[in-house]
Amino acid sequence: MLSDSIPTTEAPSALATEVHALLDQGGALEQALPHFQRRTEQLEMADAVARTVEQGGRLVVEAGTGVGKTFAYLVPALLSGKRIVISTATKNLQEQLVHRDIPKLQEVLAKKVAVYRRVALLKGRANYLCLHRLDMATADQAGDPSPNALRLHGVREWAKSTRSGDVSEIVALEMDAHLQAQITSTRDNCLGGKCPQFTSCHVYRARRTALAADVVVVNHHLFFADLAGLSGGESELLSHAQVVIFDEAHSLNAVGQQALGRQFSTRRLSAFAQDLQQTGEAEAQGWRDWSSVAMELIGAARQLTACTAQLPVHARTPWEDEAPEGVSASRWAEAWRAMVDALRTVLSELDAVTPVAADFGKLHQRAVAMLETLESLSEPPDDVQVRWLECGLEDVQLMQTPLATGAELQRLWLTSQTAENEKSSENAAESSAWDEEEDEKSVLEPETGKQKPIRSFIFTSATLGNNGALDWFTGPLGLQDATVLRLKSPFDFAAQAALYIPEHLPITNDPRHSQALAEWIADAVLRLGGRTLVLTTSLRAMATISDVLKQRLASHPEVELLVQGQTAHGDISARFQQADEGSGGDDANKDQPRGCVLVASQSYWQGFDVPGDALQMVVIDKLPFPVPTDPLVQAYSTYLEQQGKNPFKDFALQEAAMALRQGAGRLIRRESDCGILVVADARLTKGYGKWLQRQLPPMRKLASEDEFQAEIAQLTRTSTKDCPSA
């Protein structure tokens, strides 16, 4: 913990005093919530948040699991009376904040202080029904018996009753990517105020609700889209917010890199072609052969996909020269010219029909934007940019991102206190609910003379760095001068958790490693009755381990095998929670499922929260180093070398430590949990591995297979309320 940057000698403010009264022993939260208890670390974080909210500035808090960081920032933020934006990495946390945590706090606070805050959940536009696109999709489908037409009919029936327009409500229909693209808008095809359905638009209704709210919950992607002006006016949320809180902040840099870069995809080109044909046939039928024009675009997209067919799927391919690595330069150039020529043809066609309907004007803008992106991507990247492509099963994505975003983001943290984003007249009319009132805590902007709010930025996560300065996080985000606070987890890891490193398995670069690990761990999984999360560092390892476990568990219905990608994320969490926590051991009912085992890769290393008996073992297949052949990793390593730094020590090792901490953090989620962390990589026992061990929570070390088996036996005899002691 760095407390020297947070003075403790100054008298507590009225806000800090009020926060303590709620969070301290005997406070309102302890009285109202059965499982709430005073935590010194939570109070320390709440003090720092209250000070930052009042005084402005930037606060970075690494709060270990169990600190209670959510209440630590929510209580002072809600009590402050200021307008708040909370940004998260996952939809799960968004939903938790809006539907559980904030309402629970509001109920408690209402009994003690005169405070009630209007709260809004704002998602990206792809989550909301677009009435105009639904009209277009169903315009010519009278009597059409096709499955897609029937599903669109189901959407139209749902549209009559929905208030939010959130497509996640459509549980009775099979919502695939094609259907969602038909009934939702993007920043590319949204008509904004020119849309005939604008007054009924669910996106703008959600936005107006957010603008009128005191607390708005968004995700990191939407925040950066807002920042970059990519979302069609959502920047009012940021320009008028007084407190901006980033939870799950460890993923901010990756999201920022993507948002501040350039990207193009064949899927985007094909979607444009479909919209062009649909609009042309609806608004200017007979003017052109719109089907032929669209097919030229689709043909160009397919040509680019064809020339990259030999590239690995779901892997990044370097693109430093004229053509990506492994792609014929002549075929690539030919496909590129086909895309450019097709878009130029479309522009000439649209020039003639743009006055006919607003949709054509939007299509013209999209074509121009795609041409500009292609022109930008055709130029070799500079020293601080990296360019690559990634092939999906039916899509090719072209990407270019900055290696360092700190300088650009630093301007946001430093200048947004006094600078306001320019608003279009269209959006200015919608933002009146967030217009600033006279406030003694405002500062005067010298150039405009306008009163602007003091802005506070708060960043928090359980894992933000490997040293006191948290420079793994602060450096890339331009937060070197931020106040930094590190708070350890209050959990007793020595009593609650054990670490085992099996050294009898093949080394991690041996092709037999994944299979051997799965065969060995299967026995422990069966003894535990599931209760296991297996985290892999590659999709290949995930497939191998899940195949072996499927065979071993086939005759054991008491254990359910779940695999990432085969079951919805939300369903997986629910199945773990619904497992019979009281079952286990040899006397359990073998005819009933009593636990789950999940084999997963990147998506589950963070944000997967299963407290209690349902999860008692986490297995990590190998140390999570960045993939050395990844073009981003290669480019960043070169970038560091040019700065005189060591790419392995200063980058790869740091990234591995952070990922390892995230994965290990899935095991112990509350004071009563207990379990075993297995890291199946002998490198953890020597050299740099010893340093990595020290980055993990202070768990007991199991020295042998016998000790591991004894620990498994103990877990089958106890509940999480009776953990084995150190």
C-alpha positions in Angstrom: 0.0 0.0 0.0 1.2 3.4 -0.9 -0.3 5.7 1.7 2.2 8.5 1.4 0.3 10.0 -1.6 -3.0 10.0 0.4 -2.5 12.3 3.4 -4.0 10.9 6.6 -3.3 13.9 8.9 -6.0 16.1 7.4 -9.4 16.3 9.2 -12.0 14.0 7.6 -14.5 15.8 5.4 -18.2 15.6 6.0 -18.5 13.1 3.2 -15.8 10.9 4.7 -17.4 11.0 8.1 -20.8 10.0 6.5 -19.1 7.2 4.6 -17.5 5.8 7.8 -20.8 5.9 9.7 -22.3 3.6 7.0 -19.4 1.2 6.5 -17.9 1.0 10.0 -18.7 -1.5 12.7 -22.3 -1.0 13.9 -23.1 1.1 10.9 -26.2 1.1 8.7 -24.9 -1.5 6.3 -23.9 -4.0 9.0 -27.4 -3.6 10.5 -29.2 -4.0 7.2 -27.2 -6.6 5.4 -26.8 -10.0 7.1 -23.4 -10.9 5.6 -21.8 -7.4 5.8 -18.9 -6.9 8.1 -16.4 -4.1 8.8 -13.2 -4.3 6.7 -10.3 -2.0 7.4 -9.2 -2.2 3.8 -12.7 -1.3 2.6 -12.7 1.8 4.9 -9.3 2.9 3.6 -10.4 2.6 0.0 -13.7 4.4 0.7 -11.7 7.3 2.4 -9.5 7.6 -0.7 -12.5 7.5 -3.0 -14.3 10.2 -1.0 -11.3 12.5 -1.0 -10.9 12.1 -4.8 -14.6 12.6 -5.4 -14.5 15.9 -3.4 -11.1 17.2 -4.7 -10.9 15.9 -8.2 -7.9 14.1 -9.7 -7.0 10.5 -10.5 -7.0 7.6 -8.0 -5.8 4.0 -8.8 -6.8 1.3 -6.3 -5.7 -2.3 -6.4 -8.1 -3.9 -4.1 -7.5 -7.6 -3.4 -10.4 -10.1 -3.5 -12.6 -9.7 -0.5 -11.8 -6.0 0.2 -15.4 -5.0 -0.9 -14.3 -2.5 -3.5 -17.8 -2.2 -5.0 -19.3 -0.7 -1.9 -16.1 1.2 -1.2 -16.6 3.3 -4.3 -20.4 3.2 -4.5 -21.1 4.6 -1.0 -19.0 7.8 -1.3 -20.0 8.3 -5.0 -23.8 7.9 -4.2 -23.5 10.1 -1.1 -21.6 12.9 -3.0 -24.7 13.9 -5.0 -22.5 14.2 -8.2 -23.2 12.8 -11.6 -21.4 9.5 -12.0 -20.4 7.3 -14.9 -19.3 3.7 -13.9 -17.6 1.7 -16.6 -17.0 -2.1 -16.4 -15.4 -4.7 -18.5 -18.2 -7.3 -18.4 -22.0 -7.2 -18.9 -22.3 -9.4 -15.8 -20.9 -6.7 -13.5 -23.1 -4.1 -15.3 -26.2 -6.1 -14.5 -25.0 -6.7 -10.9 -24.4 -3.0 -10.3 -27.7 -1.9 -11.7 -30.0 -4.7 -10.5 -28.4 -5.7 -7.2 -25.7 -3.6 -5.6 -26.9 0.0 -6.3 -30.6 -0.8 -5.4 -29.5 -2.5 -2.2 -27.4 0.5 -1.2 -30.1 2.9 -2.1 -32.5 1.1 0.2 -30.1 1.3 3.1 -29.1 4.9 2.4 -32.7 6.1 2.1 -33.2 5.2 5.8 -30.2 7.2 7.0 -29.7 10.1 4.6 -31.8 12.0 2.2 -30.3 10.6 -1.0 -31.9 8.9 -4.0 -30.0 8.6 -7.3 -31.6 7.9 -10.7 -29.7 5.0 -12.2 -29.5 4.0 -15.9 -27.8 1.0 -17.7 -26.6 2.0 -21.1 -25.4 -0.6 -23.5 -24.0 -0.4 -27.0 -26.5 0.2 -29.8 -26.1 -3.4 -31.0 -28.1 -4.5 -27.9 -31.2 -2.5 -28.9 -33.9 -3.2 -31.5 -33.8 -0.8 -34.5 -37.4 -0.3 -35.6 -36.4 1.1 -38.9 -34.2 -1.9 -39.8 -37.0 -4.2 -38.6 -39.4 -2.5 -41.0 -36.9 -2.9 -43.8 -36.2 -6.5 -43.0 -39.9 -7.4 -43.0 -41.1 -5.2 -45.8 -41.4 -7.9 -48.5 -41.9 -11.0 -46.4 -45.7 -11.4 -46.5 -46.4 -15.1 -46.7 -42.8 -16.1 -46.6 -42.6 -19.4 -44.7 -38.8 -19.4 -44.3 -37.3 -19.9 -40.8 -35.8 -16.4 -40.9 -39.1 -14.8 -41.8 -40.8 -16.6 -39.0 -38.2 -15.4 -36.5 -38.6 -11.8 -37.8 -42.3 -12.2 -37.3 -41.6 -13.2 -33.7 -39.4 -10.1 -33.2 -42.2 -7.9 -34.6 -44.7 -9.4 -32.1 -42.2 -8.8 -29.3 -41.5 -5.2 -30.5 -45.2 -4.4 -29.7 -44.8 -4.9 -26.0 -41.1 -4.2 -25.1 -40.3 -1.0 -23.3 -36.5 -1.2 -23.4 -36.0 -2.7 -26.8 -33.1 -4.7 -25.3 -32.8 -7.8 -27.6 -31.6 -9.9 -24.7 -35.3 -10.1 -23.7 -36.0 -12.2 -26.8 -35.5 -15.6 -25.1 -38.0 -17.5 -27.2 -36.1 -17.0 -30.5 -32.8 -18.3 -31.6 -30.8 -15.1 -31.8 -27.9 -15.6 -34.1 -25.5 -13.1 -35.6 -27.5 -12.8 -38.9 -30.8 -12.1 -37.1 -29.2 -9.6 -34.7 -27.7 -7.7 -37.7 -31.1 -7.5 -39.3 -32.8 -5.9 -36.3 -30.2 -3.8 -34.7 -28.2 -0.8 -36.0 -24.5 0.1 -36.0 -22.7 3.4 -36.0 -22.3 2.9 -39.7 -26.0 2.5 -40.7 -27.9 4.5 -38.0 -29.7 7.4 -39.5 -29.9 9.4 -36.3 -32.4 12.3 -36.4 -33.2 11.6 -40.0 -34.6 8.2 -39.2 -38.4 7.9 -39.7 -38.6 6.0 -36.4 -36.4 8.4 -34.5 -39.1 9.5 -32.0 -39.6 5.8 -31.1 -36.0 4.7 -31.3 -34.9 2.5 -28.4 -31.3 3.5 -28.7 -32.1 7.2 -28.2 -34.7 6.5 -25.6 -32.0 4.6 -23.6 -29.6 7.5 -24.2 -32.1 10.1 -23.1 -32.8 8.1 -20.0 -29.0 8.0 -19.3 -28.7 11.7 -19.9 -31.4 12.3 -17.3 -29.9 9.9 -14.8 -27.5 10.6 -11.9 -25.6 7.4 -12.3 -24.9 5.8 -15.7 -23.4 2.3 -16.0 -21.6 1.5 -19.2 -18.8 -0.8 -20.4 -15.3 0.0 -21.4 -16.0 -0.4 -25.1 -18.8 2.0 -25.0 -16.8 4.5 -22.9 -14.0 4.5 -25.5 -16.5 4.7 -28.4 -18.0 7.7 -26.6 -14.6 9.2 -26.1 -13.7 8.8 -29.8 -17.0 10.2 -31.0 -17.9 6.9 -32.6 -21.3 6.4 -31.1 -23.2 9.3 -32.6 -23.4 11.7 -29.8 -22.9 9.7 -26.6 -20.1 12.0 -25.6 -22.5 14.1 -23.5 -22.3 11.3 -20.9 -18.6 11.9 -20.4 -18.5 15.7 -20.9 -21.1 16.2 -18.1 -20.0 13.5 -15.7 -18.3 14.7 -12.5 -17.1 11.3 -11.3 -15.9 8.5 -13.7 -15.2 5.1 -12.1 -13.6 2.2 -13.9 -14.2 -1.1 -12.3 -12.4 -4.2 -13.8 -9.9 -1.5 -14.9 -7.1 -4.0 -15.7 -8.6 -4.5 -19.2 -8.7 -0.8 -20.0 -5.4 -0.6 -22.0 -6.4 -3.5 -24.3 -9.8 -1.9 -25.0 -8.2 1.5 -25.5 -5.7 0.2 -28.0 -8.5 -1.3 -30.1 -10.7 1.8 -29.9 -7.8 4.2 -30.9 -6.8 2.0 -33.8 -8.1 1.3 -37.4 -10.1 -1.8 -38.4 -11.8 -3.2 -41.4 -13.5 -6.6 -42.0 -15.0 -8.5 -44.9 -18.1 -8.9 -42.7 -18.4 -5.2 -42.6 -18.2 -5.0 -46.4 -20.8 -7.8 -46.9 -23.2 -6.1 -44.4 -22.8 -2.9 -46.3 -23.7 -4.7 -49.5 -26.8 -6.3 -48.0 -28.0 -2.9 -46.7 -27.3 -1.3 -50.1 -29.4 -3.9 -51.9 -32.2 -3.7 -49.3 -32.4 0.1 -49.4 -32.1 0.3 -53.1 -35.0 -2.2 -53.7 -37.1 -0.4 -51.1 -36.4 3.2 -52.0 -35.3 3.3 -55.7 -36.4 0.0 -57.2 -35.8 0.0 -61.0 -33.3 2.8 -60.8 -30.3 0.4 -60.7 -29.8 -3.3 -60.6 -29.0 -3.2 -56.9 -28.5 -6.9 -56.6 -25.7 -6.7 -59.2 -24.1 -3.8 -57.4 -24.3 -5.6 -54.1 -22.9 -8.8 -55.5 -19.8 -7.0 -56.8 -19.1 -5.9 -53.2 -19.8 -9.4 -51.8 -17.5 -10.9 -54.5 -14.7 -8.6 -53.5 -15.1 -9.6 -49.8 -15.0 -13.3 -50.9 -11.9 -12.7 -53.0 -10.0 -11.3 -50.0 -11.2 -14.2 -47.9 -10.1 -16.7 -50.5 -6.6 -15.4 -50.7 -6.2 -15.8 -46.9 -7.8 -19.3 -46.8 -4.4 -21.0 -45.9 -3.9 -18.8 -42.8 -4.6 -20.2 -39.3 -8.1 -19.5 -38.0 -8.5 -17.3 -34.9 -4.8 -16.4 -34.9 -3.1 -13.1 -35.6 -1.0 -13.0 -38.7 1.7 -10.3 -39.1 1.2 -7.8 -41.8 4.4 -5.7 -42.1 4.9 -5.7 -45.9 2.5 -5.1 -48.8 0.8 -8.4 -48.1 0.3 -10.3 -44.8 2.8 -13.0 -44.0 2.0 -16.2 -45.9 -0.3 -14.5 -48.5 0.6 -14.2 -52.2 1.4 -10.5 -52.8 -0.2 -10.5 -56.3 -3.4 -12.2 -55.1 -3.6 -9.8 -52.1 -3.1 -6.7 -54.4 -5.8 -8.0 -56.8 -8.3 -8.6 -54.0 -7.5 -5.1 -52.5 -8.1 -3.4 -55.9 -11.4 -5.3 -56.2 -12.6 -3.9 -52.9 -11.5 -0.4 -53.7 -13.0 -0.5 -57.2 -16.3 -1.9 -56.0 -16.6 0.8 -53.4 -15.9 3.5 -55.9 -18.5 2.1 -58.2 -21.0 2.2 -55.4 -20.2 5.8 -54.7 -20.9 6.8 -58.3 -24.2 5.0 -58.1 -25.1 6.6 -54.8 -24.3 10.1 -56.0 -27.4 9.9 -58.2 -29.8 8.6 -55.6 -28.6 10.3 -52.4 -31.4 12.9 -52.5 -34.1 10.2 -52.7 -33.9 9.0 -49.1 -31.8 9.5 -46.0 -30.7 5.9 -46.1 -28.8 6.6 -49.3 -27.0 9.5 -47.7 -25.9 7.2 -44.8 -24.7 4.5 -47.3 -22.7 7.2 -49.1 -21.0 8.1 -45.8 -20.3 4.5 -45.0 -18.7 3.9 -48.4 -16.4 7.0 -48.0 -15.4 5.9 -44.5 -14.5 2.4 -45.7 -12.4 3.8 -48.5 -10.6 6.0 -46.1 -9.9 3.1 -43.8 -8.6 1.0 -46.7 -6.4 3.8 -47.7 -5.0 4.1 -44.2 -4.4 0.4 -43.9 -2.6 0.2 -47.3 0.2 2.3 -45.9 2.9 0.5 -43.8 2.5 1.3 -40.1 5.0 3.6 -38.3 7.2 2.6 -35.4 4.5 3.0 -32.8 1.8 1.2 -34.8 1.3 -2.5 -35.5 -0.8 -4.0 -38.3 -2.1 -7.5 -38.6 -5.0 -9.6 -39.7 -7.1 -12.3 -38.1 -9.1 -14.9 -40.0 -12.4 -16.3 -38.7 -14.4 -19.1 -40.2 -16.2 -16.7 -42.5 -14.6 -13.4 -41.9 -11.2 -11.6 -42.3 -10.4 -8.7 -40.0 -7.7 -6.1 -40.8 -6.4 -4.3 -37.8 -3.9 -1.5 -36.9 -3.4 -0.4 -33.4 -1.1 1.9 -31.5 1.6 0.2 -29.3 1.3 3.0 -26.7 -1.9 4.9 -25.8 -0.6 6.7 -22.7 0.1 10.1 -24.2 -3.3 10.3 -25.8 -5.2 9.0 -22.8 -3.2 11.3 -20.5 -4.7 14.3 -22.2 -8.1 13.0 -21.3 -7.3 12.5 -17.6 -5.7 15.9 -17.4 -7.7 18.2 -19.7 -11.2 16.9 -19.4 -11.7 18.8 -16.2 -11.9 22.0 -18.1 -12.6 21.0 -21.7 -16.0 20.2 -23.1 -16.6 18.1 -26.2 -18.3 20.1 -29.0 -21.9 19.1 -29.4 -23.9 19.0 -32.6 -27.1 20.9 -32.5 -29.0 17.6 -32.7 -27.4 16.2 -29.6 -27.3 19.4 -27.7 -31.1 19.3 -27.5 -31.0 15.9 -25.9 -28.3 16.8 -23.3 -30.2 19.4 -21.3 -30.8 17.1 -18.4 -27.0 17.0 -17.8 -26.4 20.7 -18.2 -24.3 22.0 -15.4 -25.7 24.2 -12.6 -23.8 26.8 -10.7 -21.6 25.0 -8.2 -19.0 26.2 -5.8 -16.9 23.2 -6.7 -16.7 24.2 -10.3 -13.6 25.7 -12.0 -13.6 28.5 -14.5 -12.5 27.6 -18.0 -10.4 30.7 -19.0 -10.9 30.5 -22.8 -14.7 30.1 -22.8 -15.6 31.5 -19.4 -17.9 28.5 -18.8 -18.2 26.8 -15.5 -16.9 23.3 -15.7 -17.1 20.5 -13.2 -14.1 19.2 -11.3 -13.6 15.8 -12.8 -12.6 12.7 -10.7 -11.3 9.5 -12.3 -11.2 6.4 -10.2 -9.6 3.1 -11.5 -9.9 -0.1 -9.5 -9.4 -3.9 -9.9 -8.1 -6.8 -7.9 -5.0 -7.0 -10.2 -3.3 -3.8 -11.5 0.4 -4.4 -11.1 3.3 -6.3 -9.7 5.0 -3.5 -7.7 4.0 -0.6 -5.4 3.8 1.9 -8.2 1.4 -0.4 -10.2 3.2 0.8 -13.3 2.0 -2.3 -15.3 -1.3 -0.4 -15.3 -0.4 3.3 -14.8 2.3 3.5 -17.5 0.4 2.4 -20.6 -2.6 4.6 -19.5 -0.7 7.8 -18.8 -1.5 7.7 -15.1 2.0 8.0 -13.7 1.1 10.9 -11.6 -2.1 9.4 -10.2 -2.6 8.6 -6.5 -1.9 4.9 -6.0 -3.3 2.7 -3.3 -2.7 -1.0 -2.9 -4.9 -3.0 -0.5 -4.3 -6.7 0.2 -7.0 -9.2 0.4 -8.3 -9.8 3.9 -8.7 -13.5 3.2 -6.5 -16.0 5.2 -5.0 -17.7 2.1 -2.7 -19.9 4.2 -5.7 -21.5 5.8 -8.1 -21.4 2.9 -6.0 -22.4 -0.1 -3.2 -24.6 -1.1 -0.9 -24.5 -4.2 0.3 -27.6 -5.9 2.8 -27.8 -8.8 2.8 -31.4 -10.2 6.4 -32.0 -11.5 5.7 -35.6 -12.8 3.9 -34.4 -15.9 5.7 -33.9 -19.3 7.2 -30.5 -19.7 4.8 -27.9 -21.1 6.3 -27.8 -24.6 5.9 -31.6 -24.9 2.9 -32.4 -27.2 1.8 -35.0 -24.6 1.4 -32.4 -21.8 -2.3 -31.6 -22.3 -3.4 -35.2 -22.5 -1.3 -36.2 -19.5 -2.6 -33.4 -17.4 -6.2 -34.3 -18.3 -5.7 -37.9 -17.5 -4.1 -37.1 -14.1 -6.6 -34.5 -13.1 -9.6 -36.6 -14.0 -9.3 -38.7 -10.9 -9.2 -35.6 -8.7 -12.3 -34.2 -10.5 -14.2 -37.4 -9.8 -13.2 -37.5 -6.2 -14.4 -33.9 -5.8 -17.6 -34.5 -7.7 -16.7 -31.8 -10.3 -16.2 -28.5 -8.5 -13.3 -27.7 -10.9 -12.3 -25.0 -13.3 -9.6 -25.9 -15.8 -8.0 -22.8 -17.4 -5.9 -23.3 -20.6 -3.6 -21.0 -22.4 -4.7 -22.1 -25.9 -7.7 -23.4 -27.7 -5.8 -26.5 -28.7 -5.1 -27.4 -25.1 -8.7 -26.7 -24.2 -9.9 -29.1 -26.9 -7.5 -31.9 -25.9 -8.2 -31.6 -22.2 -12.0 -31.5 -22.7 -11.9 -34.5 -25.0 -10.0 -36.6 -22.5 -12.3 -35.5 -19.6 -15.4 -36.3 -21.8 -14.2 -39.9 -22.1 -13.3 -40.3 -18.5 -16.6 -38.7 -17.2 -18.9 -40.5 -19.7 -19.9 -43.1 -17.1 -20.2 -40.6 -14.2 -23.5 -38.6 -14.5 -22.8 -37.1 -11.1 -20.3 -34.7 -12.8 -21.3 -32.4 -15.6 -18.6 -31.4 -18.1 -18.9 -27.9 -19.5 -16.7 -26.5 -22.3 -16.2 -22.8 -23.3 -18.1 -22.1 -26.5 -20.5 -25.0 -26.2 -22.6 -23.4 -23.5 -23.6 -19.8 -23.0 -21.5 -17.9 -20.4 -24.4 -17.0 -18.2 -25.7 -20.6 -18.2 -22.3 -21.9 -17.1 -22.3 -19.7 -14.0 -25.8 -20.7 -13.2 -25.1 -24.4 -13.5 -22.2 -24.1 -11.1 -24.3 -22.2 -8.6 -27.2 -24.7 -8.9 -25.0 -27.7 -8.2 -25.9 -29.5 -4.9 -23.3 -28.0 -2.6 -24.2 -30.4 0.1 -23.4 -33.5 -1.9 -20.0 -35.0 -2.3 -18.0 -37.9 -1.1 -18.7 -41.5 -1.6 -22.2 -41.5 -0.1 -23.6 -39.0 -2.5 -26.5 -39.8 -4.8 -24.8 -40.9 -8.0 -28.0 -40.5 -10.0 -28.1 -36.8 -9.6 -25.6 -34.2 -10.9 -23.7 -32.8 -7.9 -21.1 -30.7 -9.5 -19.6 -29.2 -12.6 -16.2 -29.1 -14.3 -15.5 -26.3 -16.8 -12.7 -26.4 -19.3 -12.1 -22.9 -20.7 -9.6 -20.6 -22.2 -9.1 -16.8 -22.3 -12.7 -15.7 -21.5 -12.8 -17.3 -18.1 -9.4 -16.2 -16.6 -11.2 -13.2 -15.2 -14.7 -12.2 -14.2 -15.9 -15.8 -13.5 -17.2 -15.7 -9.9 -18.4 -18.9 -8.3 -18.2 -18.7 -4.5 -18.8 -21.6 -2.1 -18.6 -25.3 -2.5 -19.5 -25.3 -6.2 -15.8 -24.5 -7.1 -13.0 -25.9 -5.0 -10.2 -26.5 -7.5 -8.7 -24.3 -10.2 -6.2 -25.9 -12.6 -4.0 -23.8 -14.9 -2.3 -25.8 -17.6 0.8 -23.7 -18.0 2.3 -20.3 -17.3 0.2 -17.7 -19.3 3.0 -16.0 -21.2 2.0 -13.9 -24.2 2.3 -15.8 -27.5 5.7 -14.9 -28.9 4.5 -15.2 -32.5 1.6 -12.8 -32.0 2.3 -9.7 -34.1 1.4 -7.3 -31.2 3.8 -9.1 -28.9 6.5 -9.0 -31.5 6.0 -5.3 -32.3 5.8 -4.4 -28.6 9.0 -6.3 -27.9 10.8 -4.5 -30.6 9.4 -1.2 -29.3 10.8 -2.0 -25.8 14.2 -3.0 -27.2 14.4 0.4 -29.0 13.8 2.0 -25.6 16.7 0.0 -24.0 14.4 -2.3 -22.1 14.3 -6.1 -21.8 11.1 -7.5 -23.5 11.0 -10.7 -21.4 11.6 -9.1 -18.0 9.8 -5.8 -18.6 6.8 -7.2 -20.6 6.3 -11.0 -21.0 7.1 -11.8 -17.4 4.9 -9.0 -16.1 2.0 -10.0 -18.4 2.3 -13.7 -17.2 2.2 -12.6 -13.6 -0.9 -10.5 -14.1 -2.7 -13.3 -16.0 -1.6 -15.9 -13.4 -3.0 -13.7 -10.6 -6.3 -13.3 -12.5 -6.6 -17.0 -13.0 -5.7 -17.9 -9.4 -8.3 -15.3 -8.2 -11.1 -17.5 -9.4 -10.6 -19.9 -6.5 -11.2 -18.0 -3.2 -14.2 -15.6 -3.5 -15.2 -15.2 0.1 -14.0 -15.7 3.7 -15.5 -19.2 4.0 -14.2 -20.6 0.7 -11.4 -23.2 0.5 -9.7 -25.0 -2.3 -6.6 -26.0 -4.3 -4.8 -24.1 -7.1 -2.9 -26.5 -9.5 -0.4 -24.9 -11.8 0.8 -27.7 -14.1 4.1 -26.1 -15.0 7.3 -27.0 -13.4 8.9 -23.7 -14.4 7.1 -22.2 -11.5 9.5 -23.9 -9.1 12.8 -22.4 -10.4 14.4 -19.2 -11.8 11.9 -16.6 -12.7 9.1 -19.0 -11.6 10.0 -18.3 -8.0 9.3 -14.6 -8.6 6.0 -15.6 -10.2 5.1 -17.7 -7.2 5.6 -14.6 -5.0 3.0 -12.7 -7.0 0.3 -15.3 -6.1 -1.7 -15.0 -2.8 0.3 -16.6 0.1 -1.2 -20.1 -0.1 0.2 -23.2 1.5 2.5 -25.2 -0.7 1.8 -28.9 -1.3 5.2 -30.7 -1.7 4.1 -34.1 -3.0 1.4 -36.1 -4.7 0.5 -37.6 -1.4 -0.1 -34.2 0.1 -2.2 -33.2 -2.9 -4.4 -36.4 -2.6 -4.8 -35.7 1.2 -6.0 -32.2 0.4 -8.5 -33.6 -2.1 -9.7 -36.0 0.6 -10.1 -33.2 3.1 -12.2 -31.2 0.6 -14.6 -34.1 0.1 -15.1 -34.3 3.9 -15.6 -30.6 4.6 -17.7 -27.7 3.4 -16.4 -24.3 2.8 -17.5 -23.4 6.3 -15.0 -25.9 7.7 -11.8 -25.3 5.8 -8.6 -27.3 6.5 -6.2 -25.2 8.6 -2.7 -24.5 7.8 
